[in-house]
């Protein structure tokens, strides 16, 4: 499998948020290690580490990704959850590298950009057998969604080429936003409050971000639905 590696910088404010996620996850799950791993060719590295007693990992620790034998390599390659209650009882995992750190149980989820290429993983590890509760799994899924929201904003920021716009600005805008933006289902133009349609790039650069609903602008209505006349404006 070939991966596209993105050299996207994660701002300090977002890293602080991810640190809080790792710390809270480790506390709630009562385990020594909660990690956010980052794939950075040709390595996979520890990006965020929970500040918990007995955590053997440090930020910046890294291994060559291909054929590393790490739990996280499997998660990234399959893009699926992996749960290993006790690696010592599992023929596939009993010799994986984390055993040397006495991390014998694992649960991890992939962290993906909007185009499905991997950023890395969100994972937890324990020095004892642990099947991990449904509550812990649900919490990890919530944190996975939050981190991937941040990754989406970083990705959009890169795609737009808006180098002067900081991710922290986007996060603040989300918090203060009110209302819903109407976006054309086909060409992605956005309709403003006066009923005028604008390319998404120009709209995003001059206004706050919002939740999106979908409609069809007049030119796409004519192109894709020639037999249908535009009626009332969508609300």
ZADO-1210 file (C-alpha; in nm, 4 decimals, padded with zeros to 6 digits):
<atoms>
<atom x="00.0000" y="00.0000" z="00.0000" code="UNK" pos="1"/>
<atom x="00.1325" y="00.3438" z="-00.0952" code="UNK" pos="2"/>
<atom x="00.0636" y="00.6408" z="00.1314" code="UNK" pos="3"/>
<atom x="00.0690" y="01.0124" z="00.0541" code="UNK" pos="4"/>
<atom x="00.2445" y="01.1893" z="00.3413" code="UNK" pos="5"/>
<atom x="00.1344" y="01.5440" z="00.4185" code="UNK" pos="6"/>
<atom x="00.3824" y="01.7864" z="00.5748" code="UNK" pos="7"/>
<atom x="00.1052" y="01.9734" z="00.7566" code="UNK" pos="8"/>
<atom x="00.2039" y="02.1661" z="01.0676" code="UNK" pos="9"/>
<atom x="-00.0183" y="02.1158" z="01.3724" code="UNK" pos="10"/>
<atom x="-00.0419" y="02.4524" z="01.5560" code="UNK" pos="11"/>
<atom x="00.0444" y="02.4680" z="01.9284" code="UNK" pos="12"/>
<atom x="-00.3160" y="02.5444" z="02.0248" code="UNK" pos="13"/>
<atom x="-00.4333" y="02.2235" z="01.8590" code="UNK" pos="14"/>
<atom x="-00.1487" y="02.0242" z="02.0116" code="UNK" pos="15"/>
<atom x="-00.2599" y="02.1477" z="02.3546" code="UNK" pos="16"/>
<atom x="-00.6109" y="02.0231" z="02.2824" code="UNK" pos="17"/>
<atom x="-00.4738" y="01.6843" z="02.1768" code="UNK" pos="18"/>
<atom x="-00.2644" y="01.6699" z="02.4945" code="UNK" pos="19"/>
<atom x="-00.5792" y="01.7156" z="02.7012" code="UNK" pos="20"/>
<atom x="-00.7441" y="01.4364" z="02.5018" code="UNK" pos="21"/>
<atom x="-00.4565" y="01.1957" z="02.5717" code="UNK" pos="22"/>
<atom x="-00.4459" y="01.2836" z="02.9417" code="UNK" pos="23"/>
<atom x="-00.8216" y="01.2477" z="02.9883" code="UNK" pos="24"/>
<atom x="-00.8349" y="00.9215" z="02.7948" code="UNK" pos="25"/>
<atom x="-00.5585" y="00.7685" z="03.0062" code="UNK" pos="26"/>
<atom x="-00.7282" y="00.8842" z="03.3264" code="UNK" pos="27"/>
<atom x="-01.0746" y="00.7554" z="03.2363" code="UNK" pos="28"/>
<atom x="-00.9460" y="00.4228" z="03.1024" code="UNK" pos="29"/>
<atom x="-00.7057" y="00.3874" z="03.3976" code="UNK" pos="30"/>
<atom x="-00.4149" y="00.2875" z="03.1742" code="UNK" pos="31"/>
<atom x="-00.0507" y="00.4054" z="03.1652" code="UNK" pos="32"/>
<atom x="-00.0330" y="00.5164" z="02.8016" code="UNK" pos="33"/>
<atom x="-00.2582" y="00.7083" z="02.5638" code="UNK" pos="34"/>
<atom x="-00.0863" y="00.8178" z="02.2435" code="UNK" pos="35"/>
<atom x="-00.1436" y="01.0095" z="01.9244" code="UNK" pos="36"/>
<atom x="00.0924" y="00.8665" z="01.6643" code="UNK" pos="37"/>
<atom x="00.1919" y="01.0461" z="01.3459" code="UNK" pos="38"/>
<atom x="00.2981" y="00.8900" z="01.0178" code="UNK" pos="39"/>
<atom x="00.5945" y="01.0813" z="00.8758" code="UNK" pos="40"/>
<atom x="00.7686" y="00.8931" z="00.5973" code="UNK" pos="41"/>
<atom x="00.9649" y="00.6787" z="00.6416" code="UNK" pos="42"/>
<atom x="00.8846" y="00.6787" z="01.0127" code="UNK" pos="43"/>
<atom x="00.5932" y="00.6487" z="01.2474" code="UNK" pos="44"/>
<atom x="00.6484" y="00.8673" z="01.5512" code="UNK" pos="45"/>
<atom x="00.4974" y="00.9376" z="01.8906" code="UNK" pos="46"/>
<atom x="00.3368" y="01.2804" z="01.8507" code="UNK" pos="47"/>
<atom x="00.1412" y="01.3263" z="02.1775" code="UNK" pos="48"/>
<atom x="00.1874" y="01.1275" z="02.5004" code="UNK" pos="49"/>
<atom x="-00.0394" y="01.1169" z="02.8039" code="UNK" pos="50"/>
<atom x="00.1253" y="01.2574" z="03.1148" code="UNK" pos="51"/>
<atom x="00.0628" y="00.9453" z="03.3209" code="UNK" pos="52"/>
<atom x="00.2717" y="00.7466" z="03.5663" code="UNK" pos="53"/>
<atom x="00.4349" y="00.4445" z="03.4102" code="UNK" pos="54"/>
<atom x="00.4109" y="00.5694" z="03.0524" code="UNK" pos="55"/>
<atom x="00.7237" y="00.4381" z="02.8739" code="UNK" pos="56"/>
<atom x="00.6753" y="00.6506" z="02.5601" code="UNK" pos="57"/>
<atom x="00.8161" y="00.9964" z="02.4877" code="UNK" pos="58"/>
<atom x="00.7242" y="01.2522" z="02.2205" code="UNK" pos="59"/>
<atom x="00.9537" y="01.2077" z="01.9254" code="UNK" pos="60"/>
<atom x="01.0095" y="00.8342" z="01.9723" code="UNK" pos="61"/>
<atom x="00.9974" y="00.6790" z="01.6270" code="UNK" pos="62"/>
<atom x="01.0361" y="00.3591" z="01.4284" code="UNK" pos="63"/>
<atom x="01.0649" y="00.2838" z="01.0580" code="UNK" pos="64"/>
<atom x="00.7032" y="00.2349" z="00.9539" code="UNK" pos="65"/>
<atom x="00.7229" y="-00.0402" z="00.6925" code="UNK" pos="66"/>
<atom x="00.7317" y="-00.3867" z="00.8489" code="UNK" pos="67"/>
<atom x="00.7701" y="-00.2369" z="01.1962" code="UNK" pos="68"/>
<atom x="00.5458" y="-00.4998" z="01.3508" code="UNK" pos="69"/>
<atom x="00.3799" y="-00.2285" z="01.5606" code="UNK" pos="70"/>
<atom x="00.0125" y="-00.2407" z="01.6485" code="UNK" pos="71"/>
<atom x="-00.0287" y="00.1011" z="01.4867" code="UNK" pos="72"/>
<atom x="00.1092" y="-00.0145" z="01.1525" code="UNK" pos="73"/>
<atom x="-00.1798" y="-00.2585" z="01.1215" code="UNK" pos="74"/>
<atom x="-00.4323" y="00.0104" z="01.2203" code="UNK" pos="75"/>
<atom x="-00.2994" y="00.2499" z="00.9566" code="UNK" pos="76"/>
<atom x="-00.2798" y="-00.0088" z="00.6807" code="UNK" pos="77"/>
<atom x="-00.6280" y="-00.1482" z="00.7427" code="UNK" pos="78"/>
<atom x="-00.7842" y="00.1868" z="00.8435" code="UNK" pos="79"/>
<atom x="-00.9748" y="-00.0081" z="01.1071" code="UNK" pos="80"/>
<atom x="-00.9868" y="-00.0447" z="01.4840" code="UNK" pos="81"/>
<atom x="-00.7470" y="-00.2935" z="01.6380" code="UNK" pos="82"/>
<atom x="-00.7963" y="-00.4410" z="01.9841" code="UNK" pos="83"/>
<atom x="-00.5461" y="-00.6815" z="02.1401" code="UNK" pos="84"/>
<atom x="-00.6475" y="-00.7715" z="02.4971" code="UNK" pos="85"/>
<atom x="-00.3272" y="-00.9682" z="02.5670" code="UNK" pos="86"/>
<atom x="-00.0490" y="-00.9907" z="02.3095" code="UNK" pos="87"/>
<atom x="00.1271" y="-01.2611" z="02.5113" code="UNK" pos="88"/>
<atom x="-00.1653" y="-01.4939" z="02.4384" code="UNK" pos="89"/>
<atom x="-00.1894" y="-01.3963" z="02.0713" code="UNK" pos="90"/>
<atom x="00.0406" y="-01.5720" z="01.8212" code="UNK" pos="91"/>
<atom x="00.0271" y="-01.2739" z="01.5852" code="UNK" pos="92"/>
<atom x="00.1288" y="-01.0177" z="01.8460" code="UNK" pos="93"/>
<atom x="00.3352" y="-01.1966" z="02.1107" code="UNK" pos="94"/>
<atom x="00.6642" y="-01.0724" z="01.9610" code="UNK" pos="95"/>
<atom x="00.5643" y="-00.7193" z="01.8603" code="UNK" pos="96"/>
<atom x="00.8058" y="-00.4366" z="01.9608" code="UNK" pos="97"/>
<atom x="00.5801" y="-00.2931" z="02.2329" code="UNK" pos="98"/>
<atom x="00.6201" y="-00.6120" z="02.4355" code="UNK" pos="99"/>
<atom x="00.9735" y="-00.4937" z="02.5182" code="UNK" pos="100"/>
<atom x="00.8109" y="-00.1959" z="02.6936" code="UNK" pos="101"/>
<atom x="00.5731" y="-00.4307" z="02.8763" code="UNK" pos="102"/>
<atom x="00.2750" y="-00.2949" z="02.6807" code="UNK" pos="103"/>
<atom x="00.0832" y="-00.6182" z="02.6303" code="UNK" pos="104"/>
<atom x="-00.2652" y="-00.4853" z="02.5527" code="UNK" pos="105"/>
<atom x="-00.3686" y="-00.2323" z="02.2916" code="UNK" pos="106"/>
<atom x="-00.6649" y="-00.0590" z="02.1334" code="UNK" pos="107"/>
<atom x="-00.6226" y="00.1911" z="01.8511" code="UNK" pos="108"/>
<atom x="-00.8143" y="00.3776" z="01.5819" code="UNK" pos="109"/>
<atom x="-00.6909" y="00.5355" z="01.2581" code="UNK" pos="110"/>
<atom x="-00.6763" y="00.9151" z="01.2251" code="UNK" pos="111"/>
<atom x="-00.7495" y="01.0138" z="00.8657" code="UNK" pos="112"/>
<atom x="-00.7485" y="01.3263" z="00.6533" code="UNK" pos="113"/>
<atom x="-01.0676" y="01.4004" z="00.4536" code="UNK" pos="114"/>
<atom x="-00.9187" y="01.2252" z="00.1474" code="UNK" pos="115"/>
<atom x="-00.8733" y="00.9076" z="00.3576" code="UNK" pos="116"/>
<atom x="-00.4936" y="00.9255" z="00.3677" code="UNK" pos="117"/>
<atom x="-00.3588" y="00.8584" z="00.7176" code="UNK" pos="118"/>
<atom x="-00.2314" y="01.1068" z="00.9706" code="UNK" pos="119"/>
<atom x="-00.1639" y="00.8344" z="01.2259" code="UNK" pos="120"/>
<atom x="-00.3491" y="00.6721" z="01.5153" code="UNK" pos="121"/>
<atom x="-00.5173" y="00.7384" z="01.8474" code="UNK" pos="122"/>
<atom x="-00.4324" y="00.4494" z="02.0765" code="UNK" pos="123"/>
<atom x="-00.4122" y="00.3277" z="02.4352" code="UNK" pos="124"/>
<atom x="-00.1849" y="00.0616" z="02.5835" code="UNK" pos="125"/>
<atom x="-00.1699" y="-00.1246" z="02.9128" code="UNK" pos="126"/>
<atom x="00.0880" y="-00.3337" z="03.0948" code="UNK" pos="127"/>
<atom x="-00.1780" y="-00.5851" z="03.1969" code="UNK" pos="128"/>
<atom x="-00.4423" y="-00.7833" z="03.0118" code="UNK" pos="129"/>
<atom x="-00.7240" y="-00.5460" z="02.9231" code="UNK" pos="130"/>
<atom x="-01.0289" y="-00.6069" z="02.7024" code="UNK" pos="131"/>
<atom x="-01.1255" y="-00.2375" z="02.7279" code="UNK" pos="132"/>
<atom x="-01.4833" y="-00.1459" z="02.8088" code="UNK" pos="133"/>
<atom x="-01.7493" y="-00.0320" z="02.5592" code="UNK" pos="134"/>
<atom x="-01.7455" y="00.3053" z="02.7375" code="UNK" pos="135"/>
<atom x="-01.3734" y="00.3448" z="02.6714" code="UNK" pos="136"/>
<atom x="-01.4259" y="00.2560" z="02.3063" code="UNK" pos="137"/>
<atom x="-01.7066" y="00.5097" z="02.2695" code="UNK" pos="138"/>
<atom x="-01.4903" y="00.7766" z="02.4293" code="UNK" pos="139"/>
<atom x="-01.2068" y="00.7005" z="02.1892" code="UNK" pos="140"/>
<atom x="-01.4435" y="00.7302" z="01.8931" code="UNK" pos="141"/>
<atom x="-01.5560" y="01.0721" z="02.0176" code="UNK" pos="142"/>
<atom x="-01.1958" y="01.1876" z="02.0501" code="UNK" pos="143"/>
<atom x="-01.1113" y="01.0396" z="01.7096" code="UNK" pos="144"/>
<atom x="-01.3920" y="01.2465" z="01.5535" code="UNK" pos="145"/>
<atom x="-01.2703" y="01.5624" z="01.7274" code="UNK" pos="146"/>
<atom x="-00.9101" y="01.5132" z="01.6127" code="UNK" pos="147"/>
<atom x="-01.0249" y="01.4412" z="01.2584" code="UNK" pos="148"/>
<atom x="-01.2271" y="01.7648" z="01.2638" code="UNK" pos="149"/>
<atom x="-00.9015" y="01.9461" z="01.3390" code="UNK" pos="150"/>
<atom x="-00.7257" y="01.7543" z="01.0600" code="UNK" pos="151"/>
<atom x="-01.0007" y="01.8503" z="00.8175" code="UNK" pos="152"/>
<atom x="-00.9517" y="02.2189" z="00.8948" code="UNK" pos="153"/>
<atom x="-00.5773" y="02.1834" z="00.8466" code="UNK" pos="154"/>
<atom x="-00.6377" y="02.0006" z="00.5199" code="UNK" pos="155"/>
<atom x="-00.8806" y="02.2622" z="00.3884" code="UNK" pos="156"/>
<atom x="-00.6413" y="02.5371" z="00.4910" code="UNK" pos="157"/>
<atom x="-00.3664" y="02.3706" z="00.2861" code="UNK" pos="158"/>
<atom x="-00.5930" y="02.3079" z="-00.0121" code="UNK" pos="159"/>
<atom x="-00.6997" y="02.6706" z="-00.0251" code="UNK" pos="160"/>
<atom x="-00.3386" y="02.7827" z="-00.0048" code="UNK" pos="161"/>
<atom x="-00.4322" y="03.0354" z="00.2641" code="UNK" pos="162"/>
<atom x="-00.0940" y="03.0533" z="00.4354" code="UNK" pos="163"/>
<atom x="-00.1845" y="03.3628" z="00.6371" code="UNK" pos="164"/>
<atom x="-00.4896" y="03.2057" z="00.7974" code="UNK" pos="165"/>
<atom x="-00.4170" y="03.0242" z="01.1230" code="UNK" pos="166"/>
<atom x="-00.6114" y="02.7180" z="01.2304" code="UNK" pos="167"/>
<atom x="-00.6779" y="02.8841" z="01.5649" code="UNK" pos="168"/>
<atom x="-00.8740" y="03.1514" z="01.3782" code="UNK" pos="169"/>
<atom x="-01.0939" y="02.8815" z="01.2257" code="UNK" pos="170"/>
<atom x="-01.1553" y="02.7229" z="01.5650" code="UNK" pos="171"/>
<atom x="-01.2556" y="03.0571" z="01.7166" code="UNK" pos="172"/>
<atom x="-01.4869" y="03.1261" z="01.4247" code="UNK" pos="173"/>
<atom x="-01.6614" y="02.7935" z="01.4733" code="UNK" pos="174"/>
<atom x="-01.7298" y="02.8816" z="01.8367" code="UNK" pos="175"/>
<atom x="-01.8892" y="03.2180" z="01.7570" code="UNK" pos="176"/>
<atom x="-02.0695" y="03.1151" z="01.4392" code="UNK" pos="177"/>
<atom x="-02.4446" y="03.1451" z="01.4107" code="UNK" pos="178"/>
<atom x="-02.6526" y="03.0290" z="01.1148" code="UNK" pos="179"/>
<atom x="-02.6161" y="02.7847" z="00.8251" code="UNK" pos="180"/>
<atom x="-02.4468" y="02.8449" z="00.4907" code="UNK" pos="181"/>
<atom x="-02.6161" y="02.7255" z="00.1713" code="UNK" pos="182"/>
<atom x="-02.3797" y="02.5602" z="-00.0773" code="UNK" pos="183"/>
<atom x="-02.4578" y="02.4418" z="-00.4327" code="UNK" pos="184"/>
<atom x="-02.4605" y="02.0614" z="-00.4527" code="UNK" pos="185"/>
<atom x="-02.2777" y="02.0636" z="-00.7864" code="UNK" pos="186"/>
<atom x="-02.0346" y="02.3540" z="-00.8348" code="UNK" pos="187"/>
<atom x="-01.9985" y="02.4263" z="-00.4588" code="UNK" pos="188"/>
<atom x="-02.0731" y="02.7991" z="-00.4957" code="UNK" pos="189"/>
<atom x="-02.2113" y="02.9543" z="-00.1759" code="UNK" pos="190"/>
<atom x="-02.5195" y="03.1783" z="-00.1481" code="UNK" pos="191"/>
<atom x="-02.4923" y="03.4860" z="00.0748" code="UNK" pos="192"/>
<atom x="-02.7694" y="03.6576" z="00.2691" code="UNK" pos="193"/>
<atom x="-02.8532" y="03.8748" z="-00.0339" code="UNK" pos="194"/>
<atom x="-02.9096" y="03.5686" z="-00.2536" code="UNK" pos="195"/>
<atom x="-02.5862" y="03.6099" z="-00.4517" code="UNK" pos="196"/>
<atom x="-02.3663" y="03.3072" z="-00.5275" code="UNK" pos="197"/>
<atom x="-01.9875" y="03.3090" z="-00.4721" code="UNK" pos="198"/>
<atom x="-01.7035" y="03.0577" z="-00.5242" code="UNK" pos="199"/>
<atom x="-01.6340" y="02.8763" z="-00.1981" code="UNK" pos="200"/>
<atom x="-01.2737" y="03.0004" z="-00.1786" code="UNK" pos="201"/>
<atom x="-01.3749" y="03.3678" z="-00.1907" code="UNK" pos="202"/>
<atom x="-01.6549" y="03.3147" z="00.0589" code="UNK" pos="203"/>
<atom x="-01.4344" y="03.1331" z="00.3117" code="UNK" pos="204"/>
<atom x="-01.1678" y="03.4010" z="00.2932" code="UNK" pos="205"/>
<atom x="-01.4035" y="03.6820" z="00.3847" code="UNK" pos="206"/>
<atom x="-01.6446" y="03.5223" z="00.6305" code="UNK" pos="207"/>
<atom x="-01.6482" y="03.2815" z="00.9242" code="UNK" pos="208"/>
<atom x="-01.6842" y="02.9102" z="00.8751" code="UNK" pos="209"/>
<atom x="-02.0232" y="02.7483" z="00.9238" code="UNK" pos="210"/>
<atom x="-02.2230" y="02.4316" z="00.8998" code="UNK" pos="211"/>
<atom x="-02.3174" y="02.3605" z="00.5388" code="UNK" pos="212"/>
<atom x="-02.6526" y="02.2780" z="00.3845" code="UNK" pos="213"/>
<atom x="-02.6941" y="02.2008" z="00.0154" code="UNK" pos="214"/>
<atom x="-02.8951" y="02.3646" z="-00.2582" code="UNK" pos="215"/>
<atom x="-02.8606" y="02.4164" z="-00.6340" code="UNK" pos="216"/>
<atom x="-02.7539" y="02.7503" z="-00.7798" code="UNK" pos="217"/>
<atom x="-02.9327" y="02.8895" z="-01.0914" code="UNK" pos="218"/>
<atom x="-02.6624" y="02.7883" z="-01.3427" code="UNK" pos="219"/>
<atom x="-02.6477" y="02.4309" z="-01.2101" code="UNK" pos="220"/>
<atom x="-03.0264" y="02.4137" z="-01.1977" code="UNK" pos="221"/>
<atom x="-03.0309" y="02.4976" z="-01.5681" code="UNK" pos="222"/>
<atom x="-02.7478" y="02.2550" z="-01.6479" code="UNK" pos="223"/>
<atom x="-02.8548" y="01.9524" z="-01.4464" code="UNK" pos="224"/>
<atom x="-03.2308" y="02.0022" z="-01.4183" code="UNK" pos="225"/>
<atom x="-03.3400" y="02.1780" z="-01.7425" code="UNK" pos="226"/>
<atom x="-03.7053" y="02.0793" z="-01.6959" code="UNK" pos="227"/>
<atom x="-03.7277" y="02.2210" z="-01.3456" code="UNK" pos="228"/>
<atom x="-03.7881" y="02.5880" z="-01.2719" code="UNK" pos="229"/>
<atom x="-03.6389" y="02.7478" z="-00.9642" code="UNK" pos="230"/>
<atom x="-03.9035" y="02.8143" z="-00.7046" code="UNK" pos="231"/>
<atom x="-03.8692" y="02.9570" z="-00.3595" code="UNK" pos="232"/>
<atom x="-03.5239" y="03.0012" z="-00.2117" code="UNK" pos="233"/>
<atom x="-03.4094" y="02.7177" z="00.0113" code="UNK" pos="234"/>
<atom x="-03.4079" y="02.7943" z="00.3772" code="UNK" pos="235"/>
</atoms>
